[in-house]
Every structure is written in structure tokens, then in C-alpha cells.
Amino acid sequence: MGNDNGEKHTISVLVANKFGVLARVAGLFSGRGYNISSLTVNETNDPKVSKMTIVTSGDSAVLEQIDKQLRKLVDVIRVADLTGEFFIERELALFKVKADTPEKKSQLIQVVEIFNGKFVSVHPDEFGIEISGRSDKIDNFMEMVKDFGIIEMARSGRVAISRKAHR
């Protein structure tokens, strides 16, 4: 999609927890041809407020436009581009991977242990695996198990918070 050049940016957006806010934010991106790589939304400790974590890419001009447009939206409380600062991020992924020989099972058990993963289901020919951590950890795990045969996978998308207090 357009404007997919530049580094990935993690944008944290606090919004009023109201009907239609997600659609307006997503519409802002799609209407301008900006791609969303990952989007997670959930209530905060205040049920009237939701936090959106958006991962997108683009150069500084694109990011400046996204920031300005987000701030103009009704119900947007705060926008913070976490990129370039230390922030805490996590993602959850579930994998269903072929484990149809004793050798594959043994090797897969070792890989899951290295990544501090969990087995969430075990069947004669496949394992269900849960991995959580930074997005690059999920990417690395996926690379390590692709030759086993990934039957199915699902990723939650990135959630992130700043390490420093907001002003």
C-alpha cells in the first residue's frame, strides 16, 4: 500500500471508549492510503478510556500527518509516537506446527524451550504452541519453526506502553 517506506512506528492513542471511535481512526489511515501493520484496542484501567496501539510505517512527513490528523479526531485524548524511545512491548502468538515424527517432536520441544514458549495442545501429529514477547521474538520463532510446517498461526498484534511518565 502507499507510504510503506520508512521504519515501523508504534503509536499509542488514548481514546474515549465510545461507539465508532475505532472506525474513525481506521478510516483516517485507509482514507489517506496509510497501512496499518498491527492494531490492538482494549479498555484501560478506566473503562471510559481505551488504548489503541497502532504499528505503521512511513517517513517523518507521513508520521507528522498521522499525528496531526489523529489529534483532530473527536474522542482522541492523547497521541504518542513511542518509536525512538524505550518502551515496553509484547505480542502473543499461537502456532499449530507439524510434529509427525519423533525427531520433529524432540527438535520442536527444544525450540519451544529456547523461546520460553508453552505447549497449549498436543496431538499425535501436531503441537499447539504459545509464544509471547517482543515482536522480533515472535518473528524469530516463526522463522525457526517454518521448516517443521506451520499449519496455522495467529498473532495478537503489538501492545505497548512508554517506560516514562507522560506529561
CNS distance restraints for C-alpha pairs under 8 A (distance, minus, plus):
assign (resid   1 and name CA) (resid  33 and name CA) 6.68 0.50 0.50
assign (resid   1 and name CA) (resid  34 and name CA) 7.10 0.50 0.50
assign (resid   1 and name CA) (resid  35 and name CA) 6.18 0.50 0.50
assign (resid   2 and name CA) (resid  33 and name CA) 5.44 0.50 0.50
assign (resid   2 and name CA) (resid  34 and name CA) 6.20 0.50 0.50
assign (resid   2 and name CA) (resid  35 and name CA) 7.22 0.50 0.50
assign (resid   3 and name CA) (resid  33 and name CA) 7.02 0.50 0.50
assign (resid   3 and name CA) (resid  34 and name CA) 5.97 0.50 0.50
assign (resid   3 and name CA) (resid  35 and name CA) 7.43 0.50 0.50
assign (resid   3 and name CA) (resid  57 and name CA) 7.33 0.50 0.50
assign (resid   3 and name CA) (resid  58 and name CA) 5.61 0.50 0.50
assign (resid   3 and name CA) (resid  59 and name CA) 7.89 0.50 0.50
assign (resid   3 and name CA) (resid  62 and name CA) 7.38 0.50 0.50
assign (resid   4 and name CA) (resid  34 and name CA) 7.33 0.50 0.50
assign (resid   4 and name CA) (resid  35 and name CA) 6.79 0.50 0.50
assign (resid   4 and name CA) (resid  57 and name CA) 5.52 0.50 0.50
assign (resid   4 and name CA) (resid  58 and name CA) 5.45 0.50 0.50
assign (resid   5 and name CA) (resid  57 and name CA) 6.40 0.50 0.50
assign (resid   5 and name CA) (resid  58 and name CA) 4.94 0.50 0.50
assign (resid   5 and name CA) (resid  59 and name CA) 6.43 0.50 0.50
assign (resid   6 and name CA) (resid  57 and name CA) 5.76 0.50 0.50
assign (resid   6 and name CA) (resid  58 and name CA) 4.41 0.50 0.50
assign (resid   6 and name CA) (resid  59 and name CA) 4.78 0.50 0.50
assign (resid   7 and name CA) (resid  57 and name CA) 5.46 0.50 0.50
assign (resid   7 and name CA) (resid  58 and name CA) 6.19 0.50 0.50
assign (resid   7 and name CA) (resid  59 and name CA) 7.10 0.50 0.50
assign (resid   8 and name CA) (resid  55 and name CA) 6.53 0.50 0.50
assign (resid   8 and name CA) (resid  56 and name CA) 5.54 0.50 0.50
assign (resid   8 and name CA) (resid  57 and name CA) 4.34 0.50 0.50
assign (resid   8 and name CA) (resid  58 and name CA) 7.06 0.50 0.50
assign (resid   8 and name CA) (resid  83 and name CA) 7.94 0.50 0.50
assign (resid   9 and name CA) (resid  54 and name CA) 7.97 0.50 0.50
assign (resid   9 and name CA) (resid  55 and name CA) 5.50 0.50 0.50
assign (resid   9 and name CA) (resid  56 and name CA) 5.34 0.50 0.50
assign (resid   9 and name CA) (resid  57 and name CA) 5.64 0.50 0.50
assign (resid   9 and name CA) (resid  58 and name CA) 7.80 0.50 0.50
assign (resid   9 and name CA) (resid  81 and name CA) 6.94 0.50 0.50
assign (resid   9 and name CA) (resid  82 and name CA) 7.27 0.50 0.50
assign (resid   9 and name CA) (resid  83 and name CA) 5.32 0.50 0.50
assign (resid  10 and name CA) (resid  53 and name CA) 6.79 0.50 0.50
assign (resid  10 and name CA) (resid  54 and name CA) 5.75 0.50 0.50
assign (resid  10 and name CA) (resid  55 and name CA) 4.61 0.50 0.50
assign (resid  10 and name CA) (resid  56 and name CA) 6.74 0.50 0.50
assign (resid  10 and name CA) (resid  81 and name CA) 5.95 0.50 0.50
assign (resid  10 and name CA) (resid  82 and name CA) 5.48 0.50 0.50
assign (resid  10 and name CA) (resid  83 and name CA) 5.59 0.50 0.50
assign (resid  10 and name CA) (resid 160 and name CA) 7.82 0.50 0.50
assign (resid  11 and name CA) (resid  53 and name CA) 5.75 0.50 0.50
assign (resid  11 and name CA) (resid  54 and name CA) 5.09 0.50 0.50
assign (resid  11 and name CA) (resid  55 and name CA) 6.29 0.50 0.50
assign (resid  11 and name CA) (resid  56 and name CA) 7.90 0.50 0.50
assign (resid  11 and name CA) (resid  79 and name CA) 7.06 0.50 0.50
assign (resid  11 and name CA) (resid  80 and name CA) 5.68 0.50 0.50
assign (resid  11 and name CA) (resid  81 and name CA) 4.37 0.50 0.50
assign (resid  11 and name CA) (resid  82 and name CA) 5.79 0.50 0.50
assign (resid  11 and name CA) (resid  83 and name CA) 7.48 0.50 0.50
assign (resid  12 and name CA) (resid  51 and name CA) 6.98 0.50 0.50
assign (resid  12 and name CA) (resid  52 and name CA) 5.85 0.50 0.50
assign (resid  12 and name CA) (resid  53 and name CA) 4.78 0.50 0.50
assign (resid  12 and name CA) (resid  54 and name CA) 6.48 0.50 0.50
assign (resid  12 and name CA) (resid  78 and name CA) 7.99 0.50 0.50
assign (resid  12 and name CA) (resid  79 and name CA) 5.83 0.50 0.50
assign (resid  12 and name CA) (resid  80 and name CA) 5.13 0.50 0.50
assign (resid  12 and name CA) (resid  81 and name CA) 6.27 0.50 0.50
assign (resid  12 and name CA) (resid  82 and name CA) 6.88 0.50 0.50
assign (resid  12 and name CA) (resid 160 and name CA) 7.32 0.50 0.50
assign (resid  12 and name CA) (resid 161 and name CA) 7.47 0.50 0.50
assign (resid  13 and name CA) (resid  51 and name CA) 5.74 0.50 0.50
assign (resid  13 and name CA) (resid  52 and name CA) 5.04 0.50 0.50
assign (resid  13 and name CA) (resid  53 and name CA) 6.44 0.50 0.50
assign (resid  13 and name CA) (resid  54 and name CA) 7.84 0.50 0.50
assign (resid  13 and name CA) (resid  76 and name CA) 7.15 0.50 0.50
assign (resid  13 and name CA) (resid  77 and name CA) 7.43 0.50 0.50
assign (resid  13 and name CA) (resid  78 and name CA) 5.67 0.50 0.50
assign (resid  13 and name CA) (resid  79 and name CA) 4.58 0.50 0.50
assign (resid  13 and name CA) (resid  80 and name CA) 6.45 0.50 0.50
assign (resid  14 and name CA) (resid  49 and name CA) 6.71 0.50 0.50
assign (resid  14 and name CA) (resid  50 and name CA) 5.85 0.50 0.50
assign (resid  14 and name CA) (resid  51 and name CA) 4.66 0.50 0.50
assign (resid  14 and name CA) (resid  52 and name CA) 6.34 0.50 0.50
assign (resid  14 and name CA) (resid  76 and name CA) 6.16 0.50 0.50
assign (resid  14 and name CA) (resid  77 and name CA) 5.26 0.50 0.50
assign (resid  14 and name CA) (resid  78 and name CA) 5.07 0.50 0.50
assign (resid  14 and name CA) (resid  79 and name CA) 6.57 0.50 0.50
assign (resid  15 and name CA) (resid  21 and name CA) 7.45 0.50 0.50
assign (resid  15 and name CA) (resid  49 and name CA) 5.71 0.50 0.50
assign (resid  15 and name CA) (resid  50 and name CA) 5.36 0.50 0.50
assign (resid  15 and name CA) (resid  51 and name CA) 6.32 0.50 0.50
assign (resid  15 and name CA) (resid  52 and name CA) 7.56 0.50 0.50
assign (resid  15 and name CA) (resid  75 and name CA) 5.48 0.50 0.50
assign (resid  15 and name CA) (resid  76 and name CA) 4.41 0.50 0.50
assign (resid  15 and name CA) (resid  77 and name CA) 5.17 0.50 0.50
assign (resid  15 and name CA) (resid  78 and name CA) 7.13 0.50 0.50
assign (resid  16 and name CA) (resid  21 and name CA) 7.56 0.50 0.50
assign (resid  16 and name CA) (resid  48 and name CA) 5.98 0.50 0.50
assign (resid  16 and name CA) (resid  49 and name CA) 4.69 0.50 0.50
assign (resid  16 and name CA) (resid  50 and name CA) 6.14 0.50 0.50
assign (resid  16 and name CA) (resid  75 and name CA) 5.03 0.50 0.50
assign (resid  16 and name CA) (resid  76 and name CA) 6.48 0.50 0.50
assign (resid  16 and name CA) (resid  77 and name CA) 6.94 0.50 0.50
assign (resid  17 and name CA) (resid  21 and name CA) 7.45 0.50 0.50
assign (resid  17 and name CA) (resid  43 and name CA) 7.18 0.50 0.50
assign (resid  17 and name CA) (resid  47 and name CA) 7.14 0.50 0.50
assign (resid  17 and name CA) (resid  48 and name CA) 5.06 0.50 0.50
assign (resid  17 and name CA) (resid  49 and name CA) 4.79 0.50 0.50
assign (resid  17 and name CA) (resid  50 and name CA) 5.19 0.50 0.50
assign (resid  18 and name CA) (resid  48 and name CA) 7.85 0.50 0.50
assign (resid  18 and name CA) (resid  75 and name CA) 7.95 0.50 0.50
assign (resid  20 and name CA) (resid  24 and name CA) 6.27 0.50 0.50
assign (resid  21 and name CA) (resid  25 and name CA) 6.28 0.50 0.50
assign (resid  21 and name CA) (resid  75 and name CA) 7.06 0.50 0.50
assign (resid  22 and name CA) (resid  26 and name CA) 6.09 0.50 0.50
assign (resid  23 and name CA) (resid  27 and name CA) 5.82 0.50 0.50
assign (resid  24 and name CA) (resid  28 and name CA) 6.16 0.50 0.50
assign (resid  24 and name CA) (resid  73 and name CA) 7.85 0.50 0.50
assign (resid  25 and name CA) (resid  29 and name CA) 6.76 0.50 0.50
assign (resid  25 and name CA) (resid  70 and name CA) 7.13 0.50 0.50
assign (resid  25 and name CA) (resid  73 and name CA) 7.86 0.50 0.50
assign (resid  26 and name CA) (resid  30 and name CA) 6.30 0.50 0.50
assign (resid  27 and name CA) (resid  31 and name CA) 5.61 0.50 0.50
assign (resid  28 and name CA) (resid  32 and name CA) 6.49 0.50 0.50
assign (resid  28 and name CA) (resid  69 and name CA) 7.45 0.50 0.50
assign (resid  28 and name CA) (resid  70 and name CA) 7.68 0.50 0.50
assign (resid  29 and name CA) (resid  33 and name CA) 6.24 0.50 0.50
assign (resid  29 and name CA) (resid  34 and name CA) 4.89 0.50 0.50
assign (resid  29 and name CA) (resid  35 and name CA) 6.66 0.50 0.50
assign (resid  29 and name CA) (resid  36 and name CA) 7.32 0.50 0.50
assign (resid  29 and name CA) (resid  66 and name CA) 7.69 0.50 0.50
assign (resid  30 and name CA) (resid  34 and name CA) 5.76 0.50 0.50
assign (resid  30 and name CA) (resid  35 and name CA) 6.94 0.50 0.50
assign (resid  34 and name CA) (resid  56 and name CA) 7.61 0.50 0.50
assign (resid  34 and name CA) (resid  57 and name CA) 7.96 0.50 0.50
assign (resid  35 and name CA) (resid  56 and name CA) 6.07 0.50 0.50
assign (resid  35 and name CA) (resid  57 and name CA) 7.17 0.50 0.50
assign (resid  36 and name CA) (resid  54 and name CA) 6.80 0.50 0.50
assign (resid  36 and name CA) (resid  55 and name CA) 5.96 0.50 0.50
assign (resid  36 and name CA) (resid  56 and name CA) 4.83 0.50 0.50
assign (resid  36 and name CA) (resid  57 and name CA) 7.72 0.50 0.50
assign (resid  37 and name CA) (resid  54 and name CA) 7.60 0.50 0.50
assign (resid  37 and name CA) (resid  55 and name CA) 5.34 0.50 0.50
assign (resid  37 and name CA) (resid  56 and name CA) 5.38 0.50 0.50
assign (resid  37 and name CA) (resid  57 and name CA) 7.83 0.50 0.50
assign (resid  38 and name CA) (resid  53 and name CA) 7.80 0.50 0.50
assign (resid  38 and name CA) (resid  54 and name CA) 5.77 0.50 0.50
assign (resid  38 and name CA) (resid  55 and name CA) 4.96 0.50 0.50
assign (resid  38 and name CA) (resid  56 and name CA) 7.18 0.50 0.50
assign (resid  38 and name CA) (resid 157 and name CA) 5.21 0.50 0.50
assign (resid  38 and name CA) (resid 158 and name CA) 6.56 0.50 0.50
assign (resid  39 and name CA) (resid  52 and name CA) 6.91 0.50 0.50
assign (resid  39 and name CA) (resid  53 and name CA) 5.71 0.50 0.50
assign (resid  39 and name CA) (resid  54 and name CA) 4.67 0.50 0.50
assign (resid  39 and name CA) (resid  55 and name CA) 6.47 0.50 0.50
assign (resid  39 and name CA) (resid 157 and name CA) 6.13 0.50 0.50
assign (resid  39 and name CA) (resid 158 and name CA) 7.20 0.50 0.50
assign (resid  40 and name CA) (resid  52 and name CA) 5.61 0.50 0.50
assign (resid  40 and name CA) (resid  53 and name CA) 5.30 0.50 0.50
assign (resid  40 and name CA) (resid  54 and name CA) 6.74 0.50 0.50
assign (resid  40 and name CA) (resid 156 and name CA) 7.45 0.50 0.50
assign (resid  40 and name CA) (resid 157 and name CA) 6.06 0.50 0.50
assign (resid  40 and name CA) (resid 158 and name CA) 6.74 0.50 0.50
assign (resid  40 and name CA) (resid 159 and name CA) 6.55 0.50 0.50
assign (resid  41 and name CA) (resid  50 and name CA) 6.69 0.50 0.50
assign (resid  41 and name CA) (resid  51 and name CA) 5.66 0.50 0.50
assign (resid  41 and name CA) (resid  52 and name CA) 4.48 0.50 0.50
assign (resid  41 and name CA) (resid  53 and name CA) 6.59 0.50 0.50
assign (resid  42 and name CA) (resid  50 and name CA) 5.35 0.50 0.50
assign (resid  42 and name CA) (resid  51 and name CA) 5.70 0.50 0.50
assign (resid  42 and name CA) (resid  52 and name CA) 6.88 0.50 0.50
assign (resid  43 and name CA) (resid  47 and name CA) 5.65 0.50 0.50
assign (resid  43 and name CA) (resid  48 and name CA) 7.55 0.50 0.50
assign (resid  43 and name CA) (resid  49 and name CA) 5.96 0.50 0.50
assign (resid  43 and name CA) (resid  50 and name CA) 4.12 0.50 0.50
assign (resid  43 and name CA) (resid  51 and name CA) 6.22 0.50 0.50
assign (resid  44 and name CA) (resid  49 and name CA) 5.85 0.50 0.50
assign (resid  44 and name CA) (resid  50 and name CA) 5.31 0.50 0.50
assign (resid  44 and name CA) (resid  51 and name CA) 6.20 0.50 0.50
assign (resid  45 and name CA) (resid  49 and name CA) 7.90 0.50 0.50
assign (resid  46 and name CA) (resid  50 and name CA) 7.91 0.50 0.50
assign (resid  53 and name CA) (resid 158 and name CA) 6.79 0.50 0.50
assign (resid  53 and name CA) (resid 159 and name CA) 5.72 0.50 0.50
assign (resid  53 and name CA) (resid 160 and name CA) 6.51 0.50 0.50
assign (resid  54 and name CA) (resid 158 and name CA) 7.80 0.50 0.50
assign (resid  55 and name CA) (resid 158 and name CA) 7.48 0.50 0.50
assign (resid  57 and name CA) (resid  63 and name CA) 7.93 0.50 0.50
assign (resid  58 and name CA) (resid  62 and name CA) 5.55 0.50 0.50
assign (resid  58 and name CA) (resid  63 and name CA) 6.30 0.50 0.50
assign (resid  59 and name CA) (resid  63 and name CA) 6.33 0.50 0.50
assign (resid  60 and name CA) (resid  64 and name CA) 6.01 0.50 0.50
assign (resid  61 and name CA) (resid  65 and name CA) 6.30 0.50 0.50
assign (resid  62 and name CA) (resid  66 and name CA) 6.24 0.50 0.50
assign (resid  63 and name CA) (resid  67 and name CA) 6.09 0.50 0.50
assign (resid  64 and name CA) (resid  68 and name CA) 6.20 0.50 0.50
assign (resid  65 and name CA) (resid  69 and name CA) 6.04 0.50 0.50
assign (resid  66 and name CA) (resid  70 and name CA) 6.00 0.50 0.50
assign (resid  67 and name CA) (resid  71 and name CA) 6.24 0.50 0.50
assign (resid  67 and name CA) (resid  79 and name CA) 6.96 0.50 0.50
assign (resid  68 and name CA) (resid  72 and name CA) 6.48 0.50 0.50
assign (resid  69 and name CA) (resid  73 and name CA) 6.75 0.50 0.50
assign (resid  70 and name CA) (resid  76 and name CA) 6.98 0.50 0.50
assign (resid  70 and name CA) (resid  79 and name CA) 7.28 0.50 0.50
assign (resid  71 and name CA) (resid  76 and name CA) 6.23 0.50 0.50
assign (resid  71 and name CA) (resid  77 and name CA) 7.83 0.50 0.50
assign (resid  71 and name CA) (resid  78 and name CA) 7.35 0.50 0.50
assign (resid  71 and name CA) (resid  79 and name CA) 6.81 0.50 0.50
assign (resid  72 and name CA) (resid  76 and name CA) 7.67 0.50 0.50
assign (resid  82 and name CA) (resid  86 and name CA) 7.59 0.50 0.50
assign (resid  82 and name CA) (resid  87 and name CA) 6.61 0.50 0.50
assign (resid  82 and name CA) (resid 161 and name CA) 7.97 0.50 0.50
assign (resid  82 and name CA) (resid 162 and name CA) 6.63 0.50 0.50
assign (resid  85 and name CA) (resid 162 and name CA) 7.86 0.50 0.50
assign (resid  86 and name CA) (resid 162 and name CA) 6.83 0.50 0.50
assign (resid  86 and name CA) (resid 163 and name CA) 6.12 0.50 0.50
assign (resid  87 and name CA) (resid 160 and name CA) 6.68 0.50 0.50
assign (resid  87 and name CA) (resid 161 and name CA) 5.77 0.50 0.50
assign (resid  87 and name CA) (resid 162 and name CA) 4.46 0.50 0.50
assign (resid  87 and name CA) (resid 163 and name CA) 5.04 0.50 0.50
assign (resid  88 and name CA) (resid 160 and name CA) 5.42 0.50 0.50
assign (resid  88 and name CA) (resid 161 and name CA) 5.35 0.50 0.50
assign (resid  88 and name CA) (resid 162 and name CA) 6.21 0.50 0.50
assign (resid  88 and name CA) (resid 163 and name CA) 6.40 0.50 0.50
assign (resid  89 and name CA) (resid 133 and name CA) 7.44 0.50 0.50
assign (resid  89 and name CA) (resid 134 and name CA) 5.81 0.50 0.50
assign (resid  89 and name CA) (resid 135 and name CA) 7.78 0.50 0.50
assign (resid  89 and name CA) (resid 158 and name CA) 6.49 0.50 0.50
assign (resid  89 and name CA) (resid 159 and name CA) 5.57 0.50 0.50
assign (resid  89 and name CA) (resid 160 and name CA) 4.22 0.50 0.50
assign (resid  89 and name CA) (resid 161 and name CA) 6.65 0.50 0.50
assign (resid  90 and name CA) (resid 132 and name CA) 6.64 0.50 0.50
assign (resid  90 and name CA) (resid 133 and name CA) 4.72 0.50 0.50
assign (resid  90 and name CA) (resid 134 and name CA) 4.79 0.50 0.50
assign (resid  90 and name CA) (resid 135 and name CA) 6.70 0.50 0.50
assign (resid  90 and name CA) (resid 158 and name CA) 5.78 0.50 0.50
assign (resid  90 and name CA) (resid 159 and name CA) 5.57 0.50 0.50
assign (resid  90 and name CA) (resid 160 and name CA) 6.57 0.50 0.50
assign (resid  91 and name CA) (resid 132 and name CA) 5.49 0.50 0.50
assign (resid  91 and name CA) (resid 133 and name CA) 5.42 0.50 0.50
assign (resid  91 and name CA) (resid 134 and name CA) 5.97 0.50 0.50
assign (resid  91 and name CA) (resid 135 and name CA) 5.93 0.50 0.50
assign (resid  91 and name CA) (resid 138 and name CA) 7.60 0.50 0.50
assign (resid  91 and name CA) (resid 155 and name CA) 7.20 0.50 0.50
assign (resid  91 and name CA) (resid 156 and name CA) 5.96 0.50 0.50
assign (resid  91 and name CA) (resid 157 and name CA) 5.69 0.50 0.50
assign (resid  91 and name CA) (resid 158 and name CA) 4.87 0.50 0.50
assign (resid  91 and name CA) (resid 159 and name CA) 6.37 0.50 0.50
assign (resid  92 and name CA) (resid 130 and name CA) 7.20 0.50 0.50
assign (resid  92 and name CA) (resid 131 and name CA) 5.90 0.50 0.50
assign (resid  92 and name CA) (resid 132 and name CA) 4.36 0.50 0.50
assign (resid  92 and name CA) (resid 133 and name CA) 6.75 0.50 0.50
assign (resid  92 and name CA) (resid 138 and name CA) 7.89 0.50 0.50
assign (resid  92 and name CA) (resid 155 and name CA) 5.84 0.50 0.50
assign (resid  92 and name CA) (resid 156 and name CA) 5.29 0.50 0.50
assign (resid  92 and name CA) (resid 157 and name CA) 7.24 0.50 0.50
assign (resid  93 and name CA) (resid 130 and name CA) 5.84 0.50 0.50
assign (resid  93 and name CA) (resid 131 and name CA) 5.33 0.50 0.50
assign (resid  93 and name CA) (resid 132 and name CA) 6.24 0.50 0.50
assign (resid  93 and name CA) (resid 138 and name CA) 6.94 0.50 0.50
assign (resid  93 and name CA) (resid 153 and name CA) 7.09 0.50 0.50
assign (resid  93 and name CA) (resid 154 and name CA) 5.60 0.50 0.50
assign (resid  93 and name CA) (resid 155 and name CA) 4.28 0.50 0.50
assign (resid  93 and name CA) (resid 156 and name CA) 6.20 0.50 0.50
assign (resid  94 and name CA) (resid 128 and name CA) 7.07 0.50 0.50
assign (resid  94 and name CA) (resid 129 and name CA) 5.64 0.50 0.50
assign (resid  94 and name CA) (resid 130 and name CA) 4.72 0.50 0.50
assign (resid  94 and name CA) (resid 131 and name CA) 6.53 0.50 0.50
assign (resid  94 and name CA) (resid 153 and name CA) 5.48 0.50 0.50
assign (resid  94 and name CA) (resid 154 and name CA) 5.30 0.50 0.50
assign (resid  94 and name CA) (resid 155 and name CA) 6.50 0.50 0.50
assign (resid  95 and name CA) (resid 127 and name CA) 7.95 0.50 0.50
assign (resid  95 and name CA) (resid 128 and name CA) 5.67 0.50 0.50
assign (resid  95 and name CA) (resid 129 and name CA) 5.08 0.50 0.50
assign (resid  95 and name CA) (resid 130 and name CA) 6.53 0.50 0.50
assign (resid  95 and name CA) (resid 150 and name CA) 6.95 0.50 0.50
assign (resid  95 and name CA) (resid 151 and name CA) 7.61 0.50 0.50
assign (resid  95 and name CA) (resid 152 and name CA) 5.92 0.50 0.50
assign (resid  95 and name CA) (resid 153 and name CA) 4.40 0.50 0.50
assign (resid  95 and name CA) (resid 154 and name CA) 6.73 0.50 0.50
assign (resid  96 and name CA) (resid 126 and name CA) 6.62 0.50 0.50
assign (resid  96 and name CA) (resid 127 and name CA) 5.69 0.50 0.50
assign (resid  96 and name CA) (resid 128 and name CA) 4.53 0.50 0.50
assign (resid  96 and name CA) (resid 129 and name CA) 6.36 0.50 0.50
assign (resid  96 and name CA) (resid 150 and name CA) 6.06 0.50 0.50
assign (resid  96 and name CA) (resid 151 and name CA) 5.34 0.50 0.50
assign (resid  96 and name CA) (resid 152 and name CA) 5.11 0.50 0.50
assign (resid  96 and name CA) (resid 153 and name CA) 6.17 0.50 0.50
assign (resid  97 and name CA) (resid 126 and name CA) 5.44 0.50 0.50
assign (resid  97 and name CA) (resid 127 and name CA) 5.42 0.50 0.50
assign (resid  97 and name CA) (resid 128 and name CA) 6.57 0.50 0.50
assign (resid  97 and name CA) (resid 129 and name CA) 7.74 0.50 0.50
assign (resid  97 and name CA) (resid 145 and name CA) 7.53 0.50 0.50
assign (resid  97 and name CA) (resid 148 and name CA) 6.67 0.50 0.50
assign (resid  97 and name CA) (resid 149 and name CA) 5.74 0.50 0.50
assign (resid  97 and name CA) (resid 150 and name CA) 4.55 0.50 0.50
assign (resid  97 and name CA) (resid 151 and name CA) 5.42 0.50 0.50
assign (resid  97 and name CA) (resid 152 and name CA) 7.19 0.50 0.50
assign (resid  98 and name CA) (resid 104 and name CA) 7.99 0.50 0.50
assign (resid  98 and name CA) (resid 125 and name CA) 5.98 0.50 0.50
assign (resid  98 and name CA) (resid 126 and name CA) 4.41 0.50 0.50
assign (resid  98 and name CA) (resid 127 and name CA) 6.60 0.50 0.50
assign (resid  98 and name CA) (resid 148 and name CA) 5.87 0.50 0.50
assign (resid  98 and name CA) (resid 149 and name CA) 5.30 0.50 0.50
assign (resid  98 and name CA) (resid 150 and name CA) 6.44 0.50 0.50
assign (resid  98 and name CA) (resid 151 and name CA) 6.65 0.50 0.50
assign (resid  99 and name CA) (resid 104 and name CA) 5.35 0.50 0.50
assign (resid  99 and name CA) (resid 105 and name CA) 5.08 0.50 0.50
assign (resid  99 and name CA) (resid 108 and name CA) 7.49 0.50 0.50
assign (resid  99 and name CA) (resid 124 and name CA) 7.52 0.50 0.50
assign (resid  99 and name CA) (resid 125 and name CA) 4.91 0.50 0.50
assign (resid  99 and name CA) (resid 126 and name CA) 4.52 0.50 0.50
assign (resid  99 and name CA) (resid 127 and name CA) 6.30 0.50 0.50
assign (resid  99 and name CA) (resid 148 and name CA) 7.22 0.50 0.50
assign (resid 100 and name CA) (resid 104 and name CA) 6.69 0.50 0.50
assign (resid 100 and name CA) (resid 105 and name CA) 7.19 0.50 0.50
assign (resid 100 and name CA) (resid 124 and name CA) 6.92 0.50 0.50
assign (resid 100 and name CA) (resid 125 and name CA) 4.21 0.50 0.50
assign (resid 100 and name CA) (resid 126 and name CA) 6.48 0.50 0.50
assign (resid 101 and name CA) (resid 105 and name CA) 6.25 0.50 0.50
assign (resid 101 and name CA) (resid 125 and name CA) 7.55 0.50 0.50
assign (resid 102 and name CA) (resid 106 and name CA) 6.17 0.50 0.50
assign (resid 103 and name CA) (resid 107 and name CA) 6.15 0.50 0.50
assign (resid 104 and name CA) (resid 108 and name CA) 5.85 0.50 0.50
assign (resid 104 and name CA) (resid 148 and name CA) 7.11 0.50 0.50
assign (resid 105 and name CA) (resid 109 and name CA) 6.10 0.50 0.50
assign (resid 106 and name CA) (resid 110 and name CA) 6.49 0.50 0.50
assign (resid 107 and name CA) (resid 111 and name CA) 6.36 0.50 0.50
assign (resid 108 and name CA) (resid 112 and name CA) 6.13 0.50 0.50
assign (resid 108 and name CA) (resid 145 and name CA) 7.55 0.50 0.50
assign (resid 109 and name CA) (resid 113 and name CA) 6.19 0.50 0.50
assign (resid 110 and name CA) (resid 114 and name CA) 6.24 0.50 0.50
assign (resid 111 and name CA) (resid 115 and name CA) 6.42 0.50 0.50
assign (resid 111 and name CA) (resid 144 and name CA) 7.60 0.50 0.50
assign (resid 111 and name CA) (resid 145 and name CA) 7.95 0.50 0.50
assign (resid 112 and name CA) (resid 116 and name CA) 6.09 0.50 0.50
assign (resid 112 and name CA) (resid 117 and name CA) 4.97 0.50 0.50
assign (resid 112 and name CA) (resid 118 and name CA) 6.99 0.50 0.50
assign (resid 112 and name CA) (resid 129 and name CA) 7.72 0.50 0.50
assign (resid 113 and name CA) (resid 117 and name CA) 5.99 0.50 0.50
assign (resid 113 and name CA) (resid 118 and name CA) 7.95 0.50 0.50
assign (resid 115 and name CA) (resid 131 and name CA) 7.30 0.50 0.50
assign (resid 115 and name CA) (resid 137 and name CA) 7.89 0.50 0.50
assign (resid 115 and name CA) (resid 141 and name CA) 7.12 0.50 0.50
assign (resid 116 and name CA) (resid 131 and name CA) 7.25 0.50 0.50
assign (resid 117 and name CA) (resid 129 and name CA) 6.73 0.50 0.50
assign (resid 117 and name CA) (resid 130 and name CA) 5.59 0.50 0.50
assign (resid 117 and name CA) (resid 131 and name CA) 4.73 0.50 0.50
assign (resid 117 and name CA) (resid 132 and name CA) 7.22 0.50 0.50
assign (resid 118 and name CA) (resid 129 and name CA) 5.62 0.50 0.50
assign (resid 118 and name CA) (resid 130 and name CA) 5.07 0.50 0.50
assign (resid 118 and name CA) (resid 131 and name CA) 6.67 0.50 0.50
assign (resid 119 and name CA) (resid 127 and name CA) 6.91 0.50 0.50
assign (resid 119 and name CA) (resid 128 and name CA) 5.75 0.50 0.50
assign (resid 119 and name CA) (resid 129 and name CA) 4.58 0.50 0.50
assign (resid 119 and name CA) (resid 130 and name CA) 6.29 0.50 0.50
assign (resid 120 and name CA) (resid 127 and name CA) 7.74 0.50 0.50
assign (resid 120 and name CA) (resid 128 and name CA) 5.21 0.50 0.50
assign (resid 120 and name CA) (resid 129 and name CA) 5.51 0.50 0.50
assign (resid 120 and name CA) (resid 130 and name CA) 6.49 0.50 0.50
assign (resid 121 and name CA) (resid 127 and name CA) 5.79 0.50 0.50
assign (resid 121 and name CA) (resid 128 and name CA) 4.54 0.50 0.50
assign (resid 121 and name CA) (resid 129 and name CA) 7.08 0.50 0.50
assign (resid 122 and name CA) (resid 126 and name CA) 6.39 0.50 0.50
assign (resid 122 and name CA) (resid 127 and name CA) 4.72 0.50 0.50
assign (resid 122 and name CA) (resid 128 and name CA) 6.17 0.50 0.50
assign (resid 123 and name CA) (resid 127 and name CA) 6.12 0.50 0.50
assign (resid 131 and name CA) (resid 138 and name CA) 6.80 0.50 0.50
assign (resid 132 and name CA) (resid 137 and name CA) 7.93 0.50 0.50
assign (resid 132 and name CA) (resid 138 and name CA) 7.03 0.50 0.50
assign (resid 133 and name CA) (resid 137 and name CA) 6.11 0.50 0.50
assign (resid 133 and name CA) (resid 138 and name CA) 6.84 0.50 0.50
assign (resid 134 and name CA) (resid 138 and name CA) 6.72 0.50 0.50
assign (resid 134 and name CA) (resid 158 and name CA) 7.99 0.50 0.50
assign (resid 135 and name CA) (resid 139 and name CA) 6.30 0.50 0.50
assign (resid 135 and name CA) (resid 158 and name CA) 6.86 0.50 0.50
assign (resid 136 and name CA) (resid 140 and name CA) 6.08 0.50 0.50
assign (resid 137 and name CA) (resid 141 and name CA) 6.15 0.50 0.50
assign (resid 138 and name CA) (resid 142 and name CA) 6.15 0.50 0.50
assign (resid 139 and name CA) (resid 143 and name CA) 6.27 0.50 0.50
assign (resid 140 and name CA) (resid 144 and name CA) 6.24 0.50 0.50
assign (resid 141 and name CA) (resid 145 and name CA) 6.34 0.50 0.50
assign (resid 142 and name CA) (resid 146 and name CA) 5.92 0.50 0.50
assign (resid 145 and name CA) (resid 149 and name CA) 6.93 0.50 0.50
assign (resid 145 and name CA) (resid 150 and name CA) 7.01 0.50 0.50
assign (resid 146 and name CA) (resid 150 and name CA) 5.64 0.50 0.50
